[in-house]
């Protein structure tokens, strides 16, 4: 009788261990993918059956935000739970940058690793290319990919004489100027190997894909397959790559213990025309604090936990993922103050769950540009970028060829404009009702002075805490980035 009981106990042991095991996390991060670039988010031509299925089996978050509409700042917020300005990581790094995330900052992968997670990053890092800042020095067991954007090399559409683009494995350069058409395939193969290798332990798999950031490339198997040009080919290949990862989770019986998240680092790089994505009805795109720049597609699936076939319109932001995921994993929270809050109740569809923030802040570089609170979006007076002239179909930015050579050396927002086919416009103080006007086209500030007054108080508090380059406020709560010579 005792032997029978022992056999039964051992038979139950795997199930007990599985129930006690913290959830795996698969975080897939596209680069410059627009809010309306997926079929399930309304694109009329691009076919994304795997992401559509992910949405059907989980939840689409249609008001999901990044803190800044540019690569480095967006990734810094994602992995630290902080506004990028708090940790000194606004804007975008390049091959001459000496900065990266400071060693004192506790990043998501480090916190999960401390809880026993296997960790890997396959794709674009963009948080510092000096050795102290590389992914394998900051909590990832494995890394393969680029230290910064794929245009930071000889294939840049407008800037000549850039150095070769390095492809890293671990902390060493594996090759230079790799075939960019193979990126999506390479990162997917590495992700599949990682899942197979670590199927019996909790893991955090971070796949920050390089595509569809310009210059864009589809592999030979996908080139010409879509009805939306080369950009459609690239997105449909990404969709297929997501499908392969989902199939691996199913193959190893990991679906029910894995939270899958798919989102983009910012909105579309609109000046690149046919080589850029779409923000749909939202205004502007990458590099702006308008909805088209900071609102991205987001899908979450965890069978039995995240409600299926749901559309959630609660505002949420990437800064909230770190505290939420750490709580789910039973991992420690960062020691230093962060800005994100636990959004588990919203993620899991608890009755009456709301966004835990009074407001979200949107910076551009060190400038505070906008604030969202409930249905209201207040834009403070600021300069912004908008496409300069007709867009093109050849992968070059709008107005390409009309820039003066000396314009390429201009720094700041006007330098960005000159290199990437934008012009600079000025926006006065503006209030938009996002429930009635998602395209931010009708300024209703005069009709709602109390809303403006309340949001201006939030702006004052934000400047005091995080600074503001427009007003000269320094910010008492900011921390420096790390520096390496």
C-alpha positions in Angstrom: 0.0 0.0 0.0 2.8 2.3 0.9 4.6 1.5 -2.4 1.4 2.4 -4.3 1.2 5.7 -2.5 4.8 6.5 -3.3 4.3 5.8 -7.0 1.3 8.1 -7.0 3.3 10.8 -5.3 6.1 10.6 -7.8 3.6 10.6 -10.6 2.2 13.9 -9.3 5.6 15.4 -8.7 6.1 16.9 -12.3 2.7 18.5 -12.2 3.4 20.0 -8.7 6.8 21.3 -9.9 5.1 22.8 -13.0 2.5 24.5 -10.9 5.2 26.0 -8.6 7.4 27.0 -11.5 7.2 30.8 -12.3 6.0 31.6 -15.8 8.2 31.8 -18.8 8.2 35.2 -20.5 8.7 35.7 -24.3 9.0 39.3 -25.2 9.1 40.1 -29.0 9.9 43.7 -29.8 9.6 44.9 -33.4 11.5 48.0 -34.6 9.5 50.9 -36.0 6.4 48.8 -36.6 3.4 51.1 -36.9 0.2 50.8 -34.9 -1.8 49.8 -37.9 0.7 47.4 -39.6 -0.9 44.2 -38.5 -4.1 42.7 -39.9 -5.6 42.4 -36.4 -4.9 46.2 -35.9 -6.6 47.1 -39.2 -4.0 46.8 -42.0 -6.0 46.1 -45.3 -3.2 44.3 -47.2 -0.5 42.9 -44.9 -1.4 39.3 -43.7 -0.4 38.4 -40.2 -2.2 35.1 -39.4 0.1 34.1 -36.5 -0.2 37.5 -34.7 -3.9 37.5 -35.4 -4.2 34.1 -33.8 -2.1 35.3 -30.8 -4.6 38.2 -30.5 -7.5 35.8 -30.7 -6.0 33.6 -28.0 -5.1 36.6 -25.9 -5.7 40.4 -25.6 -5.1 43.3 -27.9 -4.1 46.4 -26.1 -5.0 49.3 -28.4 -3.8 52.2 -26.2 -0.3 50.8 -25.3 2.5 53.3 -25.2 6.3 53.8 -25.2 7.8 56.7 -23.3 9.7 58.1 -26.2 9.3 57.4 -29.9 12.9 56.5 -30.6 15.0 53.4 -30.2 17.3 53.7 -27.2 15.0 55.7 -25.0 12.1 53.2 -25.7 14.3 50.2 -24.8 15.7 51.8 -21.7 12.2 52.3 -20.4 11.2 48.8 -21.3 14.1 47.2 -19.4 14.4 49.5 -16.4 10.7 50.4 -15.7 11.7 54.1 -15.8 11.2 57.0 -18.0 14.3 57.1 -20.1 15.0 60.6 -18.8 15.2 59.3 -15.2 18.1 57.0 -16.2 19.9 59.4 -18.6 19.0 57.4 -21.7 16.9 59.7 -23.9 17.3 59.8 -27.6 19.3 57.2 -29.6 22.9 56.0 -29.2 25.2 55.4 -32.1 28.7 54.0 -32.8 30.5 56.9 -31.2 28.4 57.0 -28.0 30.2 56.3 -24.8 27.2 55.8 -22.6 24.9 53.0 -21.6 22.6 51.9 -18.8 24.4 52.7 -15.5 25.5 49.6 -13.4 23.4 50.8 -10.5 20.2 50.3 -12.5 18.5 47.0 -12.0 17.3 45.8 -15.4 14.4 43.3 -16.0 16.7 40.5 -17.2 19.0 40.8 -14.2 16.0 40.7 -11.8 14.6 37.6 -13.5 18.0 36.0 -13.6 18.3 36.5 -9.9 15.1 34.4 -9.6 16.7 31.5 -11.5 15.6 32.4 -15.0 17.6 31.5 -18.1 17.9 34.7 -20.2 18.7 35.5 -23.8 18.5 38.5 -26.1 18.5 38.0 -29.9 18.2 41.1 -32.1 19.0 44.8 -31.6 20.3 45.9 -28.2 20.8 49.7 -28.5 21.7 50.4 -24.9 25.4 50.8 -25.3 28.0 49.1 -27.4 31.0 49.5 -25.0 31.8 46.3 -23.2 30.4 47.2 -19.8 27.0 47.8 -21.4 26.7 44.7 -23.6 23.8 42.3 -22.9 26.0 39.5 -21.6 27.4 42.0 -19.0 23.9 43.0 -18.0 22.1 39.8 -17.1 21.6 38.0 -20.4 23.1 34.5 -20.6 23.3 34.7 -24.4 23.2 37.5 -27.0 23.4 37.6 -30.7 22.7 40.7 -32.8 23.4 44.4 -33.3 24.6 46.9 -30.7 22.6 49.7 -32.4 20.3 50.3 -35.3 20.9 48.6 -38.7 21.2 51.9 -40.5 24.3 52.7 -38.4 26.5 51.3 -41.2 27.3 51.5 -44.9 23.7 50.8 -45.9 22.4 54.0 -44.3 20.0 55.6 -46.8 21.5 59.1 -46.6 24.7 59.2 -44.5 27.9 58.1 -46.2 31.2 56.9 -44.7 29.7 55.1 -41.6 31.8 52.2 -40.3 31.0 48.6 -40.9 27.9 47.3 -39.0 29.0 44.8 -36.3 27.1 41.6 -35.5 27.9 40.3 -32.0 27.7 36.9 -30.4 28.2 37.3 -26.7 30.6 40.2 -26.1 32.6 39.7 -29.3 32.1 40.8 -32.9 31.3 37.7 -34.9 31.1 39.4 -38.3 30.9 42.8 -39.9 28.3 44.0 -42.4 26.2 40.8 -42.2 23.5 40.0 -44.7 20.5 41.9 -43.4 18.1 39.7 -45.3 19.0 36.9 -42.9 18.3 38.8 -39.7 14.8 37.6 -39.0 15.7 34.0 -39.8 18.8 34.1 -37.7 17.2 35.5 -34.6 14.3 33.1 -34.9 16.5 30.1 -35.2 18.4 31.2 -32.1 15.1 31.7 -30.2 13.9 28.2 -31.2 17.2 26.7 -29.9 16.9 28.6 -26.7 13.4 27.4 -26.0 14.4 23.8 -26.7 17.4 24.0 -24.4 15.6 25.7 -21.5 12.2 24.0 -21.7 12.6 22.5 -18.3 13.4 25.7 -16.4 11.9 29.2 -16.3 13.2 31.5 -19.0 13.1 35.0 -20.3 13.4 35.2 -24.1 13.8 38.7 -25.4 13.7 39.0 -29.2 14.1 42.7 -30.2 13.9 42.1 -34.0 15.9 44.5 -36.3 13.1 44.7 -38.8 11.2 46.7 -40.1 13.7 49.5 -39.3 15.2 51.0 -42.5 17.0 49.7 -44.5 14.5 46.9 -44.8 15.1 43.4 -46.2 13.1 40.3 -46.5 14.7 36.9 -47.0 14.5 35.2 -50.4 11.7 33.0 -49.1 9.6 36.1 -48.4 10.7 38.6 -51.0 7.7 39.5 -53.2 5.2 37.4 -51.3 3.0 40.1 -49.9 0.6 42.4 -51.7 2.0 45.4 -49.8 5.5 45.7 -51.3 8.8 45.0 -49.7 7.5 46.5 -46.4 4.7 44.0 -46.4 7.1 41.2 -47.2 9.2 42.1 -44.1 6.2 42.3 -41.8 4.8 39.0 -43.0 8.2 37.3 -42.5 8.2 38.7 -38.9 4.7 37.3 -38.4 5.9 33.9 -39.6 8.8 34.1 -37.2 6.4 34.7 -34.3 4.4 31.7 -35.5 7.5 29.5 -35.2 8.2 30.6 -31.7 4.5 29.9 -30.8 4.8 26.5 -32.4 7.9 25.7 -30.3 6.0 26.6 -27.1 3.3 24.2 -28.1 5.7 21.5 -29.1 7.3 21.5 -25.7 4.0 21.9 -23.8 4.9 25.3 -22.5 1.9 27.4 -23.7 0.0 27.3 -20.5 3.0 28.5 -18.4 4.3 31.2 -20.8 3.3 34.8 -21.1 3.9 36.0 -24.7 4.1 39.7 -25.4 4.4 41.3 -28.8 4.9 45.1 -29.3 6.9 47.7 -31.1 9.5 50.2 -29.9 7.8 53.2 -31.5 5.7 54.2 -34.4 6.6 54.2 -38.1 9.5 56.1 -39.7 7.0 57.9 -42.0 9.5 59.9 -44.1 10.7 56.6 -45.7 7.4 56.2 -47.6 6.9 52.8 -49.0 9.7 51.4 -46.8 7.8 52.6 -43.6 4.8 51.4 -41.8 1.4 53.0 -41.0 0.0 54.6 -37.9 -3.5 54.3 -39.4 -5.8 57.2 -38.1 -3.2 58.3 -35.6 -1.2 61.5 -36.1 2.5 61.5 -37.2 4.9 58.7 -36.3 8.4 58.0 -35.0 10.3 60.8 -33.3 7.1 62.6 -32.2 5.0 62.6 -29.1 1.8 62.4 -31.2 -0.2 59.1 -30.9 1.4 57.8 -34.1 4.8 58.0 -32.5 4.2 56.7 -29.0 1.2 54.3 -29.4 2.2 50.9 -30.6 0.4 47.6 -31.3 0.6 45.3 -28.3 -0.7 41.7 -27.9 -0.5 39.5 -24.8 -1.3 35.8 -24.4 -1.2 33.5 -21.5 -3.9 30.8 -21.7 -6.1 30.7 -18.6 -4.7 34.0 -17.3 -4.9 36.7 -20.0 -8.5 36.8 -21.3 -8.9 35.5 -24.9 -10.6 37.5 -27.7 -10.4 40.7 -25.7 -9.7 44.3 -26.7 -8.4 46.5 -23.9 -8.5 50.3 -24.3 -7.0 51.1 -20.9 -3.8 53.2 -21.4 -0.7 51.2 -20.4 3.0 51.8 -21.0 6.3 49.8 -21.3 7.5 51.2 -18.0 4.9 49.0 -16.3 6.1 45.7 -17.6 9.2 45.4 -15.3 7.3 45.7 -12.0 4.5 43.5 -13.4 6.8 40.7 -14.7 8.9 40.8 -11.5 5.8 40.3 -9.4 4.6 37.4 -11.5 8.0 35.8 -11.3 8.4 36.4 -7.6 11.6 38.4 -8.4 12.9 41.4 -6.5 11.9 44.8 -7.5 14.6 47.4 -8.3 16.2 49.1 -5.3 16.2 52.6 -6.9 12.9 54.4 -7.6 11.2 53.5 -10.8 8.2 55.0 -12.7 6.3 51.8 -13.7 3.5 50.2 -11.7 2.0 46.7 -11.6 -0.6 46.4 -14.3 -1.4 42.8 -13.5 -5.1 43.5 -12.8 -5.5 45.1 -16.2 -3.5 42.4 -18.0 -5.5 39.7 -16.5 -8.9 41.4 -17.0 -9.9 41.7 -13.4 -13.3 43.4 -13.1 -13.0 47.2 -12.9 -9.3 47.2 -13.3 -7.9 50.5 -14.4 -4.6 52.0 -15.4 -2.7 52.6 -12.1 -1.3 56.0 -13.2 -2.9 59.4 -13.1 -1.0 60.3 -16.2 1.7 59.2 -18.6 4.5 61.5 -19.7 6.0 61.7 -23.2 9.4 63.2 -23.7 11.4 63.9 -26.9 15.0 63.9 -26.0 15.2 65.9 -22.8 12.0 67.9 -23.7 8.6 67.3 -22.1 6.2 67.3 -25.0 2.9 65.7 -23.9 0.9 64.2 -21.1 -2.0 61.7 -21.3 -4.5 61.4 -18.5 -7.7 59.4 -19.1 -9.1 60.6 -22.4 -7.1 63.8 -22.4 -3.8 64.4 -24.1 -2.1 67.7 -23.5 0.7 68.8 -25.8 2.9 71.5 -24.3 4.2 74.1 -26.8 7.1 72.4 -28.7 8.7 71.9 -32.1 8.0 68.6 -33.9 9.0 66.7 -37.0 6.6 66.1 -39.9 7.3 64.7 -43.4 8.8 67.2 -45.8 7.2 66.7 -49.2 6.2 63.6 -51.1 7.4 60.2 -49.8 9.1 57.8 -52.1 9.1 54.1 -53.0 12.8 53.5 -53.2 13.9 53.3 -49.6 15.1 56.9 -49.6 13.5 59.6 -47.3 11.2 62.3 -48.5 12.9 65.2 -50.2 16.0 63.1 -50.7 18.5 64.8 -52.9 17.4 68.3 -52.0 19.4 68.5 -48.7 22.5 70.7 -48.7 25.6 68.6 -47.9 26.4 70.8 -44.8 22.9 70.0 -43.4 24.1 66.5 -42.7 26.4 67.9 -39.9 23.6 69.7 -38.1 22.8 68.3 -34.7 19.6 68.1 -32.7 16.1 68.0 -34.1 17.0 70.0 -37.2 19.9 67.6 -37.9 17.4 64.7 -37.7 15.1 66.6 -40.0 17.8 67.2 -42.6 19.0 63.6 -42.7 15.7 61.9 -42.7 13.3 63.9 -44.9 11.5 65.9 -42.2 10.7 69.5 -41.6 10.2 71.2 -38.2 6.9 72.6 -37.2 5.7 74.4 -34.1 2.7 73.3 -32.0 1.0 75.6 -29.5 -0.4 74.4 -26.2 -3.0 71.9 -27.3 -5.6 69.6 -25.6 -7.0 66.7 -27.5 -9.9 64.4 -26.5 -8.6 61.0 -27.6 -12.0 59.3 -27.3 -13.5 61.6 -29.9 -10.3 62.6 -31.8 -7.7 59.8 -31.9 -6.0 61.7 -34.7 -5.3 64.7 -32.5 -6.7 67.1 -35.0 -9.0 69.4 -32.9 -7.5 71.5 -30.2 -10.1 71.8 -27.4 -8.0 73.6 -24.8 -10.2 76.7 -24.7 -13.3 74.6 -24.1 -11.8 72.6 -21.2 -9.7 75.0 -19.1 -10.0 72.8 -16.0 -8.5 69.8 -17.8 -5.7 72.0 -19.0 -5.0 73.4 -15.6 -4.9 70.0 -14.0 -2.5 68.6 -16.6 -0.2 71.7 -16.4 0.2 70.9 -12.7 1.2 67.4 -13.6 3.7 68.9 -16.1 5.2 71.1 -13.4 5.7 68.1 -11.1 7.2 66.1 -14.0 9.7 68.9 -14.7 10.7 69.1 -11.1 11.3 65.4 -11.0 12.6 64.5 -14.5 13.6 67.9 -16.0 12.7 69.6 -19.2 15.0 71.0 -21.8 12.4 73.6 -23.0 12.1 75.3 -19.6 15.6 74.5 -18.4 14.3 72.5 -15.4 17.0 70.0 -14.2 15.0 67.4 -12.5 15.8 66.3 -8.9 15.0 62.6 -9.6 17.2 62.0 -12.6 20.2 59.6 -12.5 23.2 59.5 -14.8 23.8 57.0 -17.6 26.9 54.9 -17.3 30.0 56.1 -19.2 32.8 54.1 -20.6 35.8 55.4 -22.5 
